[in-house]
């Protein structure tokens, strides 16, 4: 299998999308019930570059906006501001692999598209056609989808003037030549597409992406070219180093605790400085105003740091930081710019955005809010749905974003810029103390388990991997969520013979690897299992076993589990236990306030209903021997007497007189 992107034929893509929707009521595996359905009453509807936006959120320019499939999947989940992957004239590059590490805060070493420039345009045009076709097919309100495609080009003026990038910009502004054939292909699978008036102009806006170290003069020349000669609304992506070394390192190391991240001096030395940026941006604002266009900034690019990760190859001396720590740095930079420009500098924001902070970014006056790192984690584009859910909740009764900004600032509507500055300054201070942004809050390194990852196998939940008995945790959690407790009990018992006990005293290896650690904290899986088993009904008696007779030595969890599996298979089972109680070390060493007797009896009732007999106060070697069991007709004997030894810490003197382990105590 190649590690390179290979675009599929457009006819195959259209057949896939409309065929899956017809046959499975899903697209790209996303069930229709999870599609975002826009409403004219949505309070977060807004405008970008004069175009209506059904939501202000979307994927940032990056690996998940290269292919039509990615763009459409994001749109289905509520993305409406689509930052297309940056194109550049050099489109045949050897990209280092792996190039992205999103275990917690993000790191990457990749900086270019993997498609040829003409392939990138093909992908964007296919997505454009599909979004318009699906808007009609799904019955969404409005004649056209409230979506904006934002182009992204780089990395210097010489490259942008090359023929292949010029061709790309020409087609993005008038794609007539290629649109009609695509519409014809799509109409083969969805005839209504032929009747839609799909705009031939994909975009009238662009974000300039420059390399680290691009001089101010070059940035100015490129932006003026895009504004004056191309007539494009233009945003320029700024680097977080604009905040200066003292403040960047202070937030990163002192406030948030990312002391292992090294930002080299050269990262600041070769990047645009704040004193040079302000006059540059003011001049470009004036140029845009003269052209009747919008100019603003995109905050921010990634932060250049030294490569200390084992994920990337040793040849990569630098890597680029994103995610949680970048959020605080970029928010503080946004606040600084907002104060300098008195709230009159339009901003689009992408730095560590997630569902928890997205509403705050809208209240802070960001025109659009996009995400990259968060969407590369578990859940992918479906995470955008929670952005919308949380934003709707945060907005409360505010009818629109304007009112939301004013209410958040405790001000009357009317001066959006002033209210947004108040909110942004307050939030910038909060980010420096935000527990969710601190290094030590999350422990995400455990989600990668020891299971070998095959080419077509990436859906095994880490909680199942971590579980000693491979419990189908996602399925019983889903049953609980749906309120189907009988089904939850059935799933739990299927691969766990002692679920009542383990719902109380299991060491829950499933929880440290829970992917929810990438958001806040692990789900309480063991407690949910306990909740499930507290709703178990008393088991009905099973059929009389008629198979071979088996003796099980030991009525601990292992013996009970063996008896359950054997009895379920039809064996006649009897358990011999040396103590007057069952449960082994679990039943005898764990205090009843942690494990009530009734819980052990609950698991015993299940095997007794299967015909298992338990003999207490019968010790092997004392009350009977193997020949005795043979004479009583037992065909087989299973010995499960446990490992009744306390754990040691490996400390000097732990074997000294008077020191006892926990079990002996």
Buried (B, 14 or more C-beta within 10 A) or exposed (E): EEEEEEBEEBEEBBBBBBEBBEEEEBBBEBEEEEBBEBEEEBBBBBEBBEBBBBBBBBBBBBBBBBBBBBBBBBBBBBBBBBBBBBBBBEBEEEBBEBBBBBBBBBBBBBBBBBBBBBBBBBBBBBBBBBBBBBBBBBEBEEEBBBBBBBBBBBBBBEBBEBEBBBEBBEBBBEBEEBBEEBBEBBBEBBEEBEEBEBEBBBBBBBBBBBBBBBBBEBBBBBBBBBBBEBEBBBBBBBBBBBBBBEBBBBBBBEBBBBEEBBBEEEBBEBBBEBEBBBEBBBBBBEBBEEBEBBBBBBBBBBBBBEBEBEBBEEEBEBBBBBBBBBBBBBBBBBBBBBEBBEBEBBBBBBBBBBBBBBBBBBBBBBBBBBBBBBBBBBBBBBBBBBBBEBBEEBBEEBEBBBBBBBBBBEBEBEBBBBBBBBBBBBBBEBBBEBEBBBBEBBEBEBBEBEEEEEEEEEEBBBBBBBBEEEBBBBBBBBBBEEEBBEBBBBBBBEEBBBBBBBBBBBEBBBBBBBBBBBBEEBBEBBEBBBBBBEEBEEBEEBEEBEEBBBBBBBBBBBBBBBBBBBBBEBBBBBBBBBBEBBBBBBBBBBEEEEBEEEBBBBBBBBBBBBBBEBBEEBEBEEEBEBEEBEEEEBEEBBEBBEEEEEEEEEEEEEEEEEEEEEEEE
